[in-house]
Every structure is written in structure tokens, then in C-alpha cells.
Amino acid sequence: MAVLGFRTTNYAVCIYVHGTQRIANIASEYHEPVKQYAAEKYTIEHYATEHNRTKQLDIALANGYITVAEYEETIAYMDPPLEMLIED
């Protein structure tokens, strides 16, 4: 089945913003595109500090909309990777 952009967007909003849907409950071919979309769109600033960069994702995790594994898989799609922003 083809992955449709409007469905990817809709699933991401329902999962990460409203919590009315879960990644596990959507068609499997949408799992990664939805995470990629969230990693790209649900940040405060693209090159912000770690705290601000994941704010919407942190809210989704805190509210139980996504699991810790889904959170980690989503932030792995961020460009540049979140790890590059963390100073030693």
C-alpha cells in the first residue's frame, strides 16, 4: 500500500499532539514516516538546544501518547542528530 502524505500528517497530529491514536494501531507502513514527520515538524526550533528541540515530543511522552522507545526512534530522525547538540 502506498504511503499518503495527508495520512502521515493526520496520524502524526493524532498521535503526538492529541493522543487520540497510537503508533502501534496505525498501518505498519506509516510507522516510520510518522516518526520522521514528527521529528521534522514537532520541534520549537530546528537548531535549538536539546530542551527546546524536543518540547512537543516531550509533552507527547509525558502524556503517554508515545512510548519511550517511540520517543527515541523519533528523535533519531532529527537533523542534525540530537546527540550533536549535546556538549560533553
Phi and psi restraints in degrees (range 20) as a CNS / XPLOR table:
assign (resid 1 and name C) (resid 2 and name N)
       (resid 2 and name CA) (resid 2 and name C) 1.0 -75.0 20.0 2
assign (resid 2 and name N) (resid 2 and name CA)
       (resid 2 and name C) (resid 3 and name N) 1.0 145.4 20.0 2
assign (resid 2 and name C) (resid 3 and name N)
       (resid 3 and name CA) (resid 3 and name C) 1.0 -89.3 20.0 2
assign (resid 3 and name N) (resid 3 and name CA)
       (resid 3 and name C) (resid 4 and name N) 1.0 120.2 20.0 2
assign (resid 3 and name C) (resid 4 and name N)
       (resid 4 and name CA) (resid 4 and name C) 1.0 -99.1 20.0 2
assign (resid 4 and name N) (resid 4 and name CA)
       (resid 4 and name C) (resid 5 and name N) 1.0 133.1 20.0 2
assign (resid 4 and name C) (resid 5 and name N)
       (resid 5 and name CA) (resid 5 and name C) 1.0 -58.2 20.0 2
assign (resid 5 and name N) (resid 5 and name CA)
       (resid 5 and name C) (resid 6 and name N) 1.0 -42.2 20.0 2
assign (resid 5 and name C) (resid 6 and name N)
       (resid 6 and name CA) (resid 6 and name C) 1.0 -66.0 20.0 2
assign (resid 6 and name N) (resid 6 and name CA)
       (resid 6 and name C) (resid 7 and name N) 1.0 -31.5 20.0 2
assign (resid 6 and name C) (resid 7 and name N)
       (resid 7 and name CA) (resid 7 and name C) 1.0 -73.1 20.0 2
assign (resid 7 and name N) (resid 7 and name CA)
       (resid 7 and name C) (resid 8 and name N) 1.0 -39.0 20.0 2
assign (resid 7 and name C) (resid 8 and name N)
       (resid 8 and name CA) (resid 8 and name C) 1.0 -58.1 20.0 2
assign (resid 8 and name N) (resid 8 and name CA)
       (resid 8 and name C) (resid 9 and name N) 1.0 -48.7 20.0 2
assign (resid 8 and name C) (resid 9 and name N)
       (resid 9 and name CA) (resid 9 and name C) 1.0 -61.0 20.0 2
assign (resid 9 and name N) (resid 9 and name CA)
       (resid 9 and name C) (resid 10 and name N) 1.0 -46.9 20.0 2
assign (resid 9 and name C) (resid 10 and name N)
       (resid 10 and name CA) (resid 10 and name C) 1.0 -62.4 20.0 2
assign (resid 10 and name N) (resid 10 and name CA)
       (resid 10 and name C) (resid 11 and name N) 1.0 -45.6 20.0 2
assign (resid 10 and name C) (resid 11 and name N)
       (resid 11 and name CA) (resid 11 and name C) 1.0 -60.7 20.0 2
assign (resid 11 and name N) (resid 11 and name CA)
       (resid 11 and name C) (resid 12 and name N) 1.0 -43.5 20.0 2
assign (resid 11 and name C) (resid 12 and name N)
       (resid 12 and name CA) (resid 12 and name C) 1.0 -60.8 20.0 2
assign (resid 12 and name N) (resid 12 and name CA)
       (resid 12 and name C) (resid 13 and name N) 1.0 -44.3 20.0 2
assign (resid 12 and name C) (resid 13 and name N)
       (resid 13 and name CA) (resid 13 and name C) 1.0 -63.1 20.0 2
assign (resid 13 and name N) (resid 13 and name CA)
       (resid 13 and name C) (resid 14 and name N) 1.0 -46.3 20.0 2
assign (resid 13 and name C) (resid 14 and name N)
       (resid 14 and name CA) (resid 14 and name C) 1.0 -63.8 20.0 2
assign (resid 14 and name N) (resid 14 and name CA)
       (resid 14 and name C) (resid 15 and name N) 1.0 -34.9 20.0 2
assign (resid 14 and name C) (resid 15 and name N)
       (resid 15 and name CA) (resid 15 and name C) 1.0 -82.7 20.0 2
assign (resid 15 and name N) (resid 15 and name CA)
       (resid 15 and name C) (resid 16 and name N) 1.0 -56.8 20.0 2
assign (resid 15 and name C) (resid 16 and name N)
       (resid 16 and name CA) (resid 16 and name C) 1.0 -84.6 20.0 2
assign (resid 16 and name N) (resid 16 and name CA)
       (resid 16 and name C) (resid 17 and name N) 1.0 -24.2 20.0 2
assign (resid 16 and name C) (resid 17 and name N)
       (resid 17 and name CA) (resid 17 and name C) 1.0 -104.3 20.0 2
assign (resid 17 and name N) (resid 17 and name CA)
       (resid 17 and name C) (resid 18 and name N) 1.0 -48.9 20.0 2
assign (resid 17 and name C) (resid 18 and name N)
       (resid 18 and name CA) (resid 18 and name C) 1.0 -98.9 20.0 2
assign (resid 18 and name N) (resid 18 and name CA)
       (resid 18 and name C) (resid 19 and name N) 1.0 -23.5 20.0 2
assign (resid 18 and name C) (resid 19 and name N)
       (resid 19 and name CA) (resid 19 and name C) 1.0 71.1 20.0 2
assign (resid 19 and name N) (resid 19 and name CA)
       (resid 19 and name C) (resid 20 and name N) 1.0 21.7 20.0 2
assign (resid 19 and name C) (resid 20 and name N)
       (resid 20 and name CA) (resid 20 and name C) 1.0 -90.8 20.0 2
assign (resid 20 and name N) (resid 20 and name CA)
       (resid 20 and name C) (resid 21 and name N) 1.0 -3.1 20.0 2
assign (resid 20 and name C) (resid 21 and name N)
       (resid 21 and name CA) (resid 21 and name C) 1.0 -141.0 20.0 2
assign (resid 21 and name N) (resid 21 and name CA)
       (resid 21 and name C) (resid 22 and name N) 1.0 160.7 20.0 2
assign (resid 21 and name C) (resid 22 and name N)
       (resid 22 and name CA) (resid 22 and name C) 1.0 -125.6 20.0 2
assign (resid 22 and name N) (resid 22 and name CA)
       (resid 22 and name C) (resid 23 and name N) 1.0 148.0 20.0 2
assign (resid 22 and name C) (resid 23 and name N)
       (resid 23 and name CA) (resid 23 and name C) 1.0 -57.9 20.0 2
assign (resid 23 and name N) (resid 23 and name CA)
       (resid 23 and name C) (resid 24 and name N) 1.0 -41.9 20.0 2
assign (resid 23 and name C) (resid 24 and name N)
       (resid 24 and name CA) (resid 24 and name C) 1.0 -62.0 20.0 2
assign (resid 24 and name N) (resid 24 and name CA)
       (resid 24 and name C) (resid 25 and name N) 1.0 -21.4 20.0 2
assign (resid 24 and name C) (resid 25 and name N)
       (resid 25 and name CA) (resid 25 and name C) 1.0 -95.7 20.0 2
assign (resid 25 and name N) (resid 25 and name CA)
       (resid 25 and name C) (resid 26 and name N) 1.0 -3.9 20.0 2
assign (resid 25 and name C) (resid 26 and name N)
       (resid 26 and name CA) (resid 26 and name C) 1.0 -97.7 20.0 2
assign (resid 26 and name N) (resid 26 and name CA)
       (resid 26 and name C) (resid 27 and name N) 1.0 165.2 20.0 2
assign (resid 26 and name C) (resid 27 and name N)
       (resid 27 and name CA) (resid 27 and name C) 1.0 -57.0 20.0 2
assign (resid 27 and name N) (resid 27 and name CA)
       (resid 27 and name C) (resid 28 and name N) 1.0 137.2 20.0 2
assign (resid 27 and name C) (resid 28 and name N)
       (resid 28 and name CA) (resid 28 and name C) 1.0 -59.5 20.0 2
assign (resid 28 and name N) (resid 28 and name CA)
       (resid 28 and name C) (resid 29 and name N) 1.0 -30.0 20.0 2
assign (resid 28 and name C) (resid 29 and name N)
       (resid 29 and name CA) (resid 29 and name C) 1.0 -69.0 20.0 2
assign (resid 29 and name N) (resid 29 and name CA)
       (resid 29 and name C) (resid 30 and name N) 1.0 -12.0 20.0 2
assign (resid 29 and name C) (resid 30 and name N)
       (resid 30 and name CA) (resid 30 and name C) 1.0 -95.1 20.0 2
assign (resid 30 and name N) (resid 30 and name CA)
       (resid 30 and name C) (resid 31 and name N) 1.0 -11.4 20.0 2
assign (resid 30 and name C) (resid 31 and name N)
       (resid 31 and name CA) (resid 31 and name C) 1.0 -54.0 20.0 2
assign (resid 31 and name N) (resid 31 and name CA)
       (resid 31 and name C) (resid 32 and name N) 1.0 -57.1 20.0 2
assign (resid 31 and name C) (resid 32 and name N)
       (resid 32 and name CA) (resid 32 and name C) 1.0 -71.4 20.0 2
assign (resid 32 and name N) (resid 32 and name CA)
       (resid 32 and name C) (resid 33 and name N) 1.0 -42.4 20.0 2
assign (resid 32 and name C) (resid 33 and name N)
       (resid 33 and name CA) (resid 33 and name C) 1.0 -59.2 20.0 2
assign (resid 33 and name N) (resid 33 and name CA)
       (resid 33 and name C) (resid 34 and name N) 1.0 -35.9 20.0 2
assign (resid 33 and name C) (resid 34 and name N)
       (resid 34 and name CA) (resid 34 and name C) 1.0 -67.2 20.0 2
assign (resid 34 and name N) (resid 34 and name CA)
       (resid 34 and name C) (resid 35 and name N) 1.0 -42.8 20.0 2
assign (resid 34 and name C) (resid 35 and name N)
       (resid 35 and name CA) (resid 35 and name C) 1.0 -64.0 20.0 2
assign (resid 35 and name N) (resid 35 and name CA)
       (resid 35 and name C) (resid 36 and name N) 1.0 -41.2 20.0 2
assign (resid 35 and name C) (resid 36 and name N)
       (resid 36 and name CA) (resid 36 and name C) 1.0 -62.3 20.0 2
assign (resid 36 and name N) (resid 36 and name CA)
       (resid 36 and name C) (resid 37 and name N) 1.0 -43.8 20.0 2
assign (resid 36 and name C) (resid 37 and name N)
       (resid 37 and name CA) (resid 37 and name C) 1.0 -61.6 20.0 2
assign (resid 37 and name N) (resid 37 and name CA)
       (resid 37 and name C) (resid 38 and name N) 1.0 -46.2 20.0 2
assign (resid 37 and name C) (resid 38 and name N)
       (resid 38 and name CA) (resid 38 and name C) 1.0 -63.0 20.0 2
assign (resid 38 and name N) (resid 38 and name CA)
       (resid 38 and name C) (resid 39 and name N) 1.0 -40.6 20.0 2
assign (resid 38 and name C) (resid 39 and name N)
       (resid 39 and name CA) (resid 39 and name C) 1.0 -63.2 20.0 2
assign (resid 39 and name N) (resid 39 and name CA)
       (resid 39 and name C) (resid 40 and name N) 1.0 -34.2 20.0 2
assign (resid 39 and name C) (resid 40 and name N)
       (resid 40 and name CA) (resid 40 and name C) 1.0 -81.5 20.0 2
assign (resid 40 and name N) (resid 40 and name CA)
       (resid 40 and name C) (resid 41 and name N) 1.0 -40.4 20.0 2
assign (resid 40 and name C) (resid 41 and name N)
       (resid 41 and name CA) (resid 41 and name C) 1.0 -99.1 20.0 2
assign (resid 41 and name N) (resid 41 and name CA)
       (resid 41 and name C) (resid 42 and name N) 1.0 -29.2 20.0 2
assign (resid 41 and name C) (resid 42 and name N)
       (resid 42 and name CA) (resid 42 and name C) 1.0 -97.7 20.0 2
assign (resid 42 and name N) (resid 42 and name CA)
       (resid 42 and name C) (resid 43 and name N) 1.0 55.1 20.0 2
assign (resid 42 and name C) (resid 43 and name N)
       (resid 43 and name CA) (resid 43 and name C) 1.0 -129.3 20.0 2
assign (resid 43 and name N) (resid 43 and name CA)
       (resid 43 and name C) (resid 44 and name N) 1.0 157.9 20.0 2
assign (resid 43 and name C) (resid 44 and name N)
       (resid 44 and name CA) (resid 44 and name C) 1.0 -76.4 20.0 2
assign (resid 44 and name N) (resid 44 and name CA)
       (resid 44 and name C) (resid 45 and name N) 1.0 -51.8 20.0 2
assign (resid 44 and name C) (resid 45 and name N)
       (resid 45 and name CA) (resid 45 and name C) 1.0 -138.0 20.0 2
assign (resid 45 and name N) (resid 45 and name CA)
       (resid 45 and name C) (resid 46 and name N) 1.0 141.6 20.0 2
assign (resid 45 and name C) (resid 46 and name N)
       (resid 46 and name CA) (resid 46 and name C) 1.0 -60.0 20.0 2
assign (resid 46 and name N) (resid 46 and name CA)
       (resid 46 and name C) (resid 47 and name N) 1.0 -41.4 20.0 2
assign (resid 46 and name C) (resid 47 and name N)
       (resid 47 and name CA) (resid 47 and name C) 1.0 -111.6 20.0 2
assign (resid 47 and name N) (resid 47 and name CA)
       (resid 47 and name C) (resid 48 and name N) 1.0 34.3 20.0 2
assign (resid 47 and name C) (resid 48 and name N)
       (resid 48 and name CA) (resid 48 and name C) 1.0 -77.8 20.0 2
assign (resid 48 and name N) (resid 48 and name CA)
       (resid 48 and name C) (resid 49 and name N) 1.0 173.4 20.0 2
assign (resid 48 and name C) (resid 49 and name N)
       (resid 49 and name CA) (resid 49 and name C) 1.0 -64.6 20.0 2
assign (resid 49 and name N) (resid 49 and name CA)
       (resid 49 and name C) (resid 50 and name N) 1.0 166.3 20.0 2
assign (resid 49 and name C) (resid 50 and name N)
       (resid 50 and name CA) (resid 50 and name C) 1.0 -55.3 20.0 2
assign (resid 50 and name N) (resid 50 and name CA)
       (resid 50 and name C) (resid 51 and name N) 1.0 -44.4 20.0 2
assign (resid 50 and name C) (resid 51 and name N)
       (resid 51 and name CA) (resid 51 and name C) 1.0 -60.9 20.0 2
assign (resid 51 and name N) (resid 51 and name CA)
       (resid 51 and name C) (resid 52 and name N) 1.0 -50.1 20.0 2
assign (resid 51 and name C) (resid 52 and name N)
       (resid 52 and name CA) (resid 52 and name C) 1.0 -72.9 20.0 2
assign (resid 52 and name N) (resid 52 and name CA)
       (resid 52 and name C) (resid 53 and name N) 1.0 -28.7 20.0 2
assign (resid 52 and name C) (resid 53 and name N)
       (resid 53 and name CA) (resid 53 and name C) 1.0 -67.8 20.0 2
assign (resid 53 and name N) (resid 53 and name CA)
       (resid 53 and name C) (resid 54 and name N) 1.0 -27.8 20.0 2
assign (resid 53 and name C) (resid 54 and name N)
       (resid 54 and name CA) (resid 54 and name C) 1.0 -114.1 20.0 2
assign (resid 54 and name N) (resid 54 and name CA)
       (resid 54 and name C) (resid 55 and name N) 1.0 18.4 20.0 2
assign (resid 54 and name C) (resid 55 and name N)
       (resid 55 and name CA) (resid 55 and name C) 1.0 -54.0 20.0 2
assign (resid 55 and name N) (resid 55 and name CA)
       (resid 55 and name C) (resid 56 and name N) 1.0 -52.4 20.0 2
assign (resid 55 and name C) (resid 56 and name N)
       (resid 56 and name CA) (resid 56 and name C) 1.0 -64.6 20.0 2
assign (resid 56 and name N) (resid 56 and name CA)
       (resid 56 and name C) (resid 57 and name N) 1.0 -36.3 20.0 2
assign (resid 56 and name C) (resid 57 and name N)
       (resid 57 and name CA) (resid 57 and name C) 1.0 -68.4 20.0 2
assign (resid 57 and name N) (resid 57 and name CA)
       (resid 57 and name C) (resid 58 and name N) 1.0 -37.4 20.0 2
assign (resid 57 and name C) (resid 58 and name N)
       (resid 58 and name CA) (resid 58 and name C) 1.0 -62.2 20.0 2
assign (resid 58 and name N) (resid 58 and name CA)
       (resid 58 and name C) (resid 59 and name N) 1.0 -41.1 20.0 2
assign (resid 58 and name C) (resid 59 and name N)
       (resid 59 and name CA) (resid 59 and name C) 1.0 -63.4 20.0 2
assign (resid 59 and name N) (resid 59 and name CA)
       (resid 59 and name C) (resid 60 and name N) 1.0 -44.6 20.0 2
assign (resid 59 and name C) (resid 60 and name N)
       (resid 60 and name CA) (resid 60 and name C) 1.0 -60.9 20.0 2
assign (resid 60 and name N) (resid 60 and name CA)
       (resid 60 and name C) (resid 61 and name N) 1.0 -41.2 20.0 2
assign (resid 60 and name C) (resid 61 and name N)
       (resid 61 and name CA) (resid 61 and name C) 1.0 -66.4 20.0 2
assign (resid 61 and name N) (resid 61 and name CA)
       (resid 61 and name C) (resid 62 and name N) 1.0 -46.7 20.0 2
assign (resid 61 and name C) (resid 62 and name N)
       (resid 62 and name CA) (resid 62 and name C) 1.0 -61.8 20.0 2
assign (resid 62 and name N) (resid 62 and name CA)
       (resid 62 and name C) (resid 63 and name N) 1.0 -33.8 20.0 2
assign (resid 62 and name C) (resid 63 and name N)
       (resid 63 and name CA) (resid 63 and name C) 1.0 -85.0 20.0 2
assign (resid 63 and name N) (resid 63 and name CA)
       (resid 63 and name C) (resid 64 and name N) 1.0 -2.8 20.0 2
assign (resid 63 and name C) (resid 64 and name N)
       (resid 64 and name CA) (resid 64 and name C) 1.0 80.6 20.0 2
assign (resid 64 and name N) (resid 64 and name CA)
       (resid 64 and name C) (resid 65 and name N) 1.0 15.1 20.0 2
assign (resid 64 and name C) (resid 65 and name N)
       (resid 65 and name CA) (resid 65 and name C) 1.0 -73.3 20.0 2
assign (resid 65 and name N) (resid 65 and name CA)
       (resid 65 and name C) (resid 66 and name N) 1.0 -30.9 20.0 2
assign (resid 65 and name C) (resid 66 and name N)
       (resid 66 and name CA) (resid 66 and name C) 1.0 -132.1 20.0 2
assign (resid 66 and name N) (resid 66 and name CA)
       (resid 66 and name C) (resid 67 and name N) 1.0 159.1 20.0 2
assign (resid 66 and name C) (resid 67 and name N)
       (resid 67 and name CA) (resid 67 and name C) 1.0 -88.4 20.0 2
assign (resid 67 and name N) (resid 67 and name CA)
       (resid 67 and name C) (resid 68 and name N) 1.0 169.5 20.0 2
assign (resid 67 and name C) (resid 68 and name N)
       (resid 68 and name CA) (resid 68 and name C) 1.0 -60.5 20.0 2
assign (resid 68 and name N) (resid 68 and name CA)
       (resid 68 and name C) (resid 69 and name N) 1.0 -42.3 20.0 2
assign (resid 68 and name C) (resid 69 and name N)
       (resid 69 and name CA) (resid 69 and name C) 1.0 -62.2 20.0 2
assign (resid 69 and name N) (resid 69 and name CA)
       (resid 69 and name C) (resid 70 and name N) 1.0 -42.8 20.0 2
assign (resid 69 and name C) (resid 70 and name N)
       (resid 70 and name CA) (resid 70 and name C) 1.0 -65.5 20.0 2
assign (resid 70 and name N) (resid 70 and name CA)
       (resid 70 and name C) (resid 71 and name N) 1.0 -37.6 20.0 2
assign (resid 70 and name C) (resid 71 and name N)
       (resid 71 and name CA) (resid 71 and name C) 1.0 -60.3 20.0 2
assign (resid 71 and name N) (resid 71 and name CA)
       (resid 71 and name C) (resid 72 and name N) 1.0 -49.9 20.0 2
assign (resid 71 and name C) (resid 72 and name N)
       (resid 72 and name CA) (resid 72 and name C) 1.0 -63.9 20.0 2
assign (resid 72 and name N) (resid 72 and name CA)
       (resid 72 and name C) (resid 73 and name N) 1.0 -39.4 20.0 2
assign (resid 72 and name C) (resid 73 and name N)
       (resid 73 and name CA) (resid 73 and name C) 1.0 -65.8 20.0 2
assign (resid 73 and name N) (resid 73 and name CA)
       (resid 73 and name C) (resid 74 and name N) 1.0 -35.7 20.0 2
assign (resid 73 and name C) (resid 74 and name N)
       (resid 74 and name CA) (resid 74 and name C) 1.0 -69.4 20.0 2
assign (resid 74 and name N) (resid 74 and name CA)
       (resid 74 and name C) (resid 75 and name N) 1.0 -48.3 20.0 2
assign (resid 74 and name C) (resid 75 and name N)
       (resid 75 and name CA) (resid 75 and name C) 1.0 -67.7 20.0 2
assign (resid 75 and name N) (resid 75 and name CA)
       (resid 75 and name C) (resid 76 and name N) 1.0 -20.5 20.0 2
assign (resid 75 and name C) (resid 76 and name N)
       (resid 76 and name CA) (resid 76 and name C) 1.0 -65.3 20.0 2
assign (resid 76 and name N) (resid 76 and name CA)
       (resid 76 and name C) (resid 77 and name N) 1.0 -21.6 20.0 2
assign (resid 76 and name C) (resid 77 and name N)
       (resid 77 and name CA) (resid 77 and name C) 1.0 -83.5 20.0 2
assign (resid 77 and name N) (resid 77 and name CA)
       (resid 77 and name C) (resid 78 and name N) 1.0 -8.6 20.0 2
assign (resid 77 and name C) (resid 78 and name N)
       (resid 78 and name CA) (resid 78 and name C) 1.0 -64.3 20.0 2
assign (resid 78 and name N) (resid 78 and name CA)
       (resid 78 and name C) (resid 79 and name N) 1.0 146.0 20.0 2
assign (resid 78 and name C) (resid 79 and name N)
       (resid 79 and name CA) (resid 79 and name C) 1.0 -128.0 20.0 2
assign (resid 79 and name N) (resid 79 and name CA)
       (resid 79 and name C) (resid 80 and name N) 1.0 118.1 20.0 2
assign (resid 79 and name C) (resid 80 and name N)
       (resid 80 and name CA) (resid 80 and name C) 1.0 -70.6 20.0 2
assign (resid 80 and name N) (resid 80 and name CA)
       (resid 80 and name C) (resid 81 and name N) 1.0 160.0 20.0 2
assign (resid 80 and name C) (resid 81 and name N)
       (resid 81 and name CA) (resid 81 and name C) 1.0 -55.3 20.0 2
assign (resid 81 and name N) (resid 81 and name CA)
       (resid 81 and name C) (resid 82 and name N) 1.0 144.4 20.0 2
assign (resid 81 and name C) (resid 82 and name N)
       (resid 82 and name CA) (resid 82 and name C) 1.0 -56.2 20.0 2
assign (resid 82 and name N) (resid 82 and name CA)
       (resid 82 and name C) (resid 83 and name N) 1.0 -35.6 20.0 2
assign (resid 82 and name C) (resid 83 and name N)
       (resid 83 and name CA) (resid 83 and name C) 1.0 -60.0 20.0 2
assign (resid 83 and name N) (resid 83 and name CA)
       (resid 83 and name C) (resid 84 and name N) 1.0 -29.4 20.0 2
assign (resid 83 and name C) (resid 84 and name N)
       (resid 84 and name CA) (resid 84 and name C) 1.0 -69.6 20.0 2
assign (resid 84 and name N) (resid 84 and name CA)
       (resid 84 and name C) (resid 85 and name N) 1.0 -19.0 20.0 2
assign (resid 84 and name C) (resid 85 and name N)
       (resid 85 and name CA) (resid 85 and name C) 1.0 -90.6 20.0 2
assign (resid 85 and name N) (resid 85 and name CA)
       (resid 85 and name C) (resid 86 and name N) 1.0 -13.0 20.0 2
assign (resid 85 and name C) (resid 86 and name N)
       (resid 86 and name CA) (resid 86 and name C) 1.0 -88.2 20.0 2
assign (resid 86 and name N) (resid 86 and name CA)
       (resid 86 and name C) (resid 87 and name N) 1.0 122.1 20.0 2
assign (resid 86 and name C) (resid 87 and name N)
       (resid 87 and name CA) (resid 87 and name C) 1.0 -86.7 20.0 2
assign (resid 87 and name N) (resid 87 and name CA)
       (resid 87 and name C) (resid 88 and name N) 1.0 146.5 20.0 2
